[in-house]
Amino acid sequence: MSKTFFPGGIHLKDSKERTRDLPIELFKDPEVVVILMSQHLGKPAKPIVQAGDKVKIGQLIGEAQGDFSANVHASISGEVIKVAPAPHPVSIEDMAVTIQNDHQSEWYQTPNVKKENGLFSREELLEIIKKNGIVGMGGATFPAHIKLNPRNPVDTLIINGAECEPYLTCDFRLMMEQSDALLNGIRTILELLPVKQVIIGIEENKKEAIEQLKTQIEKAVFSVQVRVEALQEKYPQGAEKNLIFALTKRTVPVGKLPFDIGVVVQNVATVIAIYEAVHLKKPLIDRVLTVTGYGIKEPKNLRVKIGTPVQELIAYCQGNTENPGKVVFGGPMMGVAIRSLETPIMKATSGVLVLNGNISYQENQCIRCGKCIENCPTGLMPVKITESAKIGEYIQYEKLFVTSCIECGVCSYNCPAGIPILNYIRLAKAEQMKRRNQK
């Protein structure tokens, strides 16, 4: 039986049937990669290469600026042909390093920091994770070395395998095909966090992954209790605070973080990336994603080098259908529509969703139905935030807790008046942050 679900949220058609049973394919290295310097929460990395430089796979090309930043590495070997702004899915343009493939596939050798006994200290583990540019790959892109060094004691580690976004199946395929790496990644994290339990939360529509991991855990040896919990299929079950409540019944207070209530959450792909960084000396230079949607002829789950232009993935999947529309990075609920097919794949790109054309929306007057309030998983009043945003009542944002919005999109999806509520909330959040920074 699945765990009691969180308040609010909605039940969506998961639309995963086209890719859920497709094994991960290795996408060939592109001729050119465009590696953005802002692929993480915090300050963009600073380019440390210039046009004409020769680089190798895994070589540092962007240096983190402060703790809330992350290193960026070359995903192919070749020549740097440009260091200049390039299309970015969120900020329109951002500084990027463009590399021409030399097809030598030569790796940059990093020093082995293992001690003679083969074990790492806690400080060494954190430094390895930091140097290899590991960030949260579920969407938040929080630098992993910060998250795994919490300021408060924690007793619970939650592995997020919910993958509640419709269409996306990359985490499901990772759990099916790289479950050994996932469990070894958990062991690595347990060397950093003195927790008492590990809970792997997976939505119940992924029964194969639930059963496979349960079987492997029964045969494995861990220093603490590790268990798999089936979660009710409900959106946004994978949102961090909702997942914590569903599995532990703990509530993260407004303005606080999970470690304030003794919990750390890590996405499945992030845990595997941590394992690869520590045990394989591999920086975060590629990721598994799902290319799908009814605007794509042959959907696939692909392992792709960071910096690959999205148009190459669409072409590899036999191109668009006859009536292509928007292209979205991520899923249909929380994803971001991109402006250019030259936009490169980033560390947080879990999916490329190609929607059919002729998509149009008509915004009408609010009918005061209250659905956006009833279904908000964070307990906010989206209609009030929208009204304030429309007339510029910035003083109301603080009272309405606008920064607590997780941008799940439930309000917009459920609005019978067709009001793009999330767009107004994002506008309000941006204004709120701008005013805070000016103080």
C-alpha positions in Angstrom: 0.0 0.0 0.0 1.3 3.4 -0.9 2.1 6.1 1.7 -0.5 8.6 2.6 -0.2 11.4 0.1 0.4 15.1 0.8 -2.4 17.7 0.8 -3.4 19.3 -2.5 -2.0 18.3 -5.8 -3.8 16.6 -8.7 -4.0 13.3 -10.5 -2.6 13.5 -14.1 -2.3 11.1 -17.0 1.3 10.1 -16.8 1.8 9.8 -20.6 5.0 7.7 -20.0 4.0 4.7 -22.1 6.0 5.7 -25.2 9.4 5.6 -23.4 9.1 3.7 -20.1 10.2 0.4 -21.6 12.9 1.8 -23.9 16.5 1.1 -22.7 18.9 4.1 -22.4 20.7 4.7 -25.6 24.1 6.4 -25.8 23.9 9.4 -28.0 27.0 9.9 -30.2 29.3 12.8 -29.3 28.3 15.9 -31.2 30.5 17.8 -33.6 30.2 20.9 -31.3 29.1 21.4 -27.7 28.1 24.7 -26.2 28.6 24.4 -22.5 26.8 27.1 -20.4 28.5 28.6 -17.4 25.2 28.9 -15.5 23.9 25.4 -14.9 23.4 25.5 -11.2 21.9 27.5 -8.3 24.1 30.5 -7.5 26.7 32.5 -9.4 27.7 31.4 -12.9 31.1 29.7 -13.2 33.9 31.8 -14.7 35.4 30.6 -18.0 39.1 29.7 -17.5 39.8 28.8 -21.2 39.8 30.9 -24.3 39.5 30.5 -28.0 42.3 28.3 -29.5 42.8 26.3 -26.3 42.9 22.5 -26.6 40.8 20.7 -24.0 40.2 17.1 -23.0 37.1 15.3 -21.6 36.6 16.1 -17.9 38.9 19.2 -18.0 37.8 22.1 -15.9 36.7 25.0 -18.2 34.5 27.0 -15.8 35.5 27.7 -12.2 32.9 28.0 -9.5 32.6 31.5 -8.0 32.0 31.0 -4.3 30.3 28.2 -2.4 26.9 28.5 -4.1 28.3 27.8 -7.5 29.6 24.8 -9.3 32.5 23.8 -11.6 31.9 23.2 -15.3 33.9 20.7 -17.3 34.5 19.8 -21.0 32.2 17.0 -22.1 34.3 16.3 -25.3 37.9 16.7 -26.3 38.8 19.3 -28.9 39.5 23.0 -29.5 37.7 25.9 -27.9 36.4 27.9 -30.8 34.4 30.5 -28.9 33.8 31.9 -25.4 30.7 34.0 -25.8 27.0 34.3 -24.8 24.7 31.5 -26.1 21.0 30.6 -25.8 19.9 29.8 -22.2 16.5 28.3 -21.4 15.9 30.7 -18.5 18.0 33.8 -18.8 17.7 34.1 -22.6 21.5 34.2 -23.0 24.4 33.2 -20.8 28.2 32.9 -21.2 29.3 29.6 -22.7 32.3 27.8 -23.9 32.0 26.3 -27.4 34.2 23.3 -28.2 34.8 21.7 -31.6 35.1 17.9 -31.4 38.5 16.5 -32.4 37.1 12.9 -32.2 40.1 11.8 -30.1 37.9 11.2 -27.0 41.0 11.9 -24.8 40.3 12.2 -21.1 41.9 14.7 -18.8 43.7 12.8 -16.0 43.0 14.0 -12.4 45.2 13.1 -9.5 44.1 10.1 -7.3 43.3 11.5 -3.9 42.7 8.1 -2.2 44.6 7.4 0.9 46.8 4.3 1.1 44.0 2.3 2.8 41.7 3.2 -0.1 39.3 5.2 2.0 38.3 8.9 1.8 37.9 11.2 4.7 34.7 13.2 4.9 36.5 16.4 3.8 38.0 14.6 0.8 34.6 13.3 -0.2 33.0 16.7 -0.1 36.0 18.2 -2.1 35.7 15.5 -4.8 31.9 16.2 -5.2 32.6 19.9 -5.3 35.5 19.6 -7.8 33.5 17.4 -10.1 30.6 20.0 -10.4 27.8 17.7 -9.0 24.5 19.5 -8.7 20.9 18.4 -8.1 19.8 16.9 -11.3 16.1 16.8 -10.5 15.7 20.4 -11.5 16.8 22.5 -8.5 20.5 22.3 -9.4 21.6 23.0 -5.8 25.3 22.3 -5.5 25.6 18.8 -3.9 28.6 19.6 -1.7 26.5 22.2 0.1 23.5 20.0 0.5 25.6 17.1 1.8 27.2 19.3 4.5 24.1 20.5 6.4 24.4 23.0 9.2 22.0 20.9 11.4 22.0 17.2 12.4 20.0 15.0 10.1 18.6 11.6 10.7 16.9 10.7 7.4 18.1 10.5 3.8 15.4 10.4 1.2 16.2 9.3 -2.4 13.7 10.9 -4.8 12.6 8.4 -7.4 9.1 9.7 -7.7 9.5 11.2 -11.2 6.0 12.6 -11.1 6.2 14.8 -14.2 4.2 13.4 -17.1 6.2 12.0 -20.1 9.6 11.7 -18.3 11.1 8.3 -17.8 14.8 8.9 -17.4 14.9 8.3 -13.6 12.8 5.1 -14.0 15.3 3.8 -16.6 18.2 4.7 -14.3 16.7 2.8 -11.4 16.1 -0.2 -13.7 19.5 -0.2 -15.5 21.9 1.4 -12.9 20.5 0.2 -9.6 23.9 -1.0 -8.5 25.4 2.4 -9.0 22.4 3.9 -7.2 22.9 1.7 -4.1 26.7 2.4 -4.1 26.0 6.1 -4.4 23.8 5.8 -1.3 26.7 4.1 0.5 28.9 7.0 -0.5 26.5 9.5 0.9 26.2 7.5 4.2 29.9 8.2 4.7 29.0 11.9 4.8 25.7 11.9 6.6 25.3 10.1 10.0 21.6 9.3 9.3 19.5 6.6 10.9 17.5 5.6 7.9 17.4 5.9 4.1 14.0 5.9 2.3 13.8 5.5 -1.5 10.5 7.0 -2.5 9.1 5.8 -5.8 5.6 6.4 -7.3 3.6 3.2 -7.5 3.3 3.4 -11.3 6.9 2.2 -11.4 6.3 -1.3 -9.9 9.3 -2.9 -11.7 11.7 -0.4 -10.1 10.1 -0.8 -6.7 10.4 -4.6 -6.8 13.9 -4.6 -8.3 15.3 -2.3 -5.6 13.6 -4.1 -2.8 15.1 -7.4 -3.9 18.6 -5.9 -4.2 18.4 -4.1 -0.8 17.4 -7.4 0.9 20.7 -9.0 -0.4 22.8 -5.9 0.3 24.7 -4.7 3.4 24.2 -1.2 4.7 25.3 0.5 7.9 21.7 1.8 8.5 18.2 0.8 7.6 17.4 1.3 3.9 13.9 0.7 2.5 11.8 1.4 -0.5 8.4 3.1 -0.1 5.7 3.1 -2.8 4.1 6.5 -3.2 0.7 7.3 -4.5 0.7 8.4 -8.1 -0.1 12.1 -7.7 1.5 15.3 -8.9 3.7 17.0 -7.6 4.7 14.0 -5.4 8.3 14.5 -6.3 8.5 18.1 -5.0 10.9 18.0 -2.1 8.6 19.2 0.7 5.7 17.1 -0.5 7.9 14.0 -0.6 9.2 14.6 2.9 5.7 15.0 4.2 4.5 11.8 2.4 7.3 9.7 3.8 7.9 11.1 7.2 4.9 13.3 8.0 7.3 16.1 8.8 6.5 19.7 7.6 9.3 22.0 6.4 8.3 25.5 7.9 8.1 28.5 5.7 11.6 30.0 5.1 13.3 26.8 6.3 15.1 24.0 4.5 14.7 20.2 4.8 17.8 19.8 7.0 16.1 22.1 9.5 13.8 19.2 10.3 16.5 16.5 10.0 16.1 15.5 6.4 18.3 15.5 3.2 16.7 14.7 -0.2 18.7 13.6 -3.2 17.4 12.8 -6.7 18.2 9.4 -8.2 20.4 10.8 -11.0 22.3 13.0 -8.5 23.1 10.0 -6.3 24.5 8.1 -9.3 26.6 11.1 -10.4 28.0 11.3 -6.9 29.0 7.6 -7.1 30.7 8.2 -10.5 32.6 11.3 -9.3 33.9 9.5 -6.2 34.6 6.0 -7.6 35.1 6.6 -11.3 36.7 10.1 -11.1 34.1 11.3 -13.6 32.9 15.0 -13.5 29.2 15.7 -14.4 29.7 15.8 -18.2 26.6 13.9 -19.3 23.2 12.9 -18.2 20.2 10.7 -19.1 17.1 12.4 -20.4 13.9 11.6 -22.2 13.1 13.0 -25.7 9.4 12.6 -26.1 6.0 14.2 -26.8 3.5 13.8 -29.6 5.5 16.2 -31.7 8.4 13.7 -31.9 8.4 10.7 -34.2 10.6 8.2 -32.3 10.8 9.1 -28.5 13.9 7.8 -26.7 15.7 7.7 -23.4 19.3 9.0 -24.2 22.6 9.5 -22.4 23.7 12.8 -23.7 26.8 15.0 -23.3 26.3 18.3 -21.6 26.3 21.1 -24.2 24.7 19.1 -27.0 22.4 21.4 -29.1 18.8 20.2 -28.7 18.2 20.2 -32.4 20.6 17.3 -32.8 18.6 15.2 -30.4 15.3 16.0 -32.2 17.0 15.0 -35.5 18.2 11.7 -33.9 14.7 10.9 -32.9 13.7 11.2 -36.5 12.6 14.8 -36.3 9.3 16.4 -35.7 5.9 15.2 -36.7 4.1 17.2 -39.4 2.8 19.7 -36.9 5.4 20.6 -34.3 4.8 23.2 -31.7 6.7 24.2 -28.5 9.9 22.5 -27.4 10.2 22.3 -23.6 13.2 21.5 -21.4 11.8 19.2 -18.7 8.2 18.1 -18.3 4.9 19.8 -19.3 4.2 21.1 -15.8 7.4 22.6 -14.5 9.4 22.7 -17.8 10.6 25.8 -19.6 9.8 26.4 -23.3 13.0 27.2 -25.1 13.4 30.0 -27.7 16.0 28.4 -30.0 16.7 24.9 -31.1 20.4 25.8 -30.7 19.9 25.8 -26.9 22.3 23.3 -25.4 21.5 20.5 -22.9 22.3 21.3 -19.3 23.0 19.4 -16.1 19.3 19.8 -15.1 17.7 18.9 -18.5 15.7 15.8 -17.6 13.7 15.9 -20.8 13.1 17.4 -24.2 9.4 17.6 -24.7 8.2 18.4 -28.2 4.5 19.4 -28.2 2.2 19.4 -31.2 1.4 22.7 -32.9 -1.6 25.0 -32.8 -1.5 25.4 -29.0 -3.3 28.5 -28.0 -4.8 29.8 -24.8 -7.4 32.4 -24.1 -7.2 34.1 -20.8 -10.6 35.0 -19.3 -11.9 36.5 -16.2 -11.4 34.6 -12.9 -14.7 32.8 -11.9 -13.7 32.6 -8.2 -14.0 28.8 -8.3 -11.1 28.3 -5.7 -9.5 25.4 -7.5 -6.1 27.0 -7.5 -6.3 27.3 -3.7 -7.8 23.9 -3.1 -5.2 22.1 -5.2 -2.1 24.1 -4.2 0.3 21.6 -2.6 2.0 24.4 -0.7 -1.2 25.8 0.8 -0.9 29.2 -1.0 -3.6 31.5 -2.5 -2.5 31.7 -6.1 -5.6 33.8 -7.1 -4.6 36.5 -4.6 -1.0 36.5 -5.8 -2.2 36.8 -9.4 -4.5 39.7 -8.6 -1.6 41.5 -6.8 0.8 40.9 -9.6 -1.6 42.3 -12.2 -1.9 45.6 -10.4 1.6 45.8 -8.9 0.7 45.5 -5.3 4.2 44.4 -4.3 3.6 45.0 -0.6 1.2 42.0 -0.7 3.9 39.5 -1.8 5.4 39.1 1.6 2.0 38.5 3.2 1.1 35.9 0.6 4.4 34.0 1.0 5.0 34.2 -2.8 8.6 32.8 -2.4 7.2 29.5 -1.0 5.7 28.7 -4.4 7.4 25.6 -5.9 6.3 26.5 -9.4 4.6 23.1 -10.0 2.0 24.6 -12.4 -1.0 22.9 -10.8 -2.8 26.3 -10.5 -2.4 27.1 -14.2 -3.3 23.6 -15.3 -6.5 23.5 -13.2 -7.8 27.0 -14.0 -11.1 26.9 -16.0 -10.6 30.5 -17.0 -7.3 29.8 -18.7 -5.4 32.2 -16.6 -1.6 31.6 -16.7 -1.4 31.9 -12.9 2.1 30.5 -12.7 3.5 33.2 -15.0 2.0 35.9 -12.7 3.5 34.1 -9.7 6.9 33.9 -11.3 6.7 37.6 -12.1 5.8 38.3 -8.4 8.7 36.1 -7.2 11.2 37.9 -9.4 10.0 41.3 -8.2 10.1 40.1 -4.6 13.7 38.9 -4.9 14.7 42.1 -6.7 13.3 44.3 -3.9 14.9 42.1 -1.3 18.3 42.5 -3.0 17.9 46.3 -3.1 17.5 46.5 0.7 
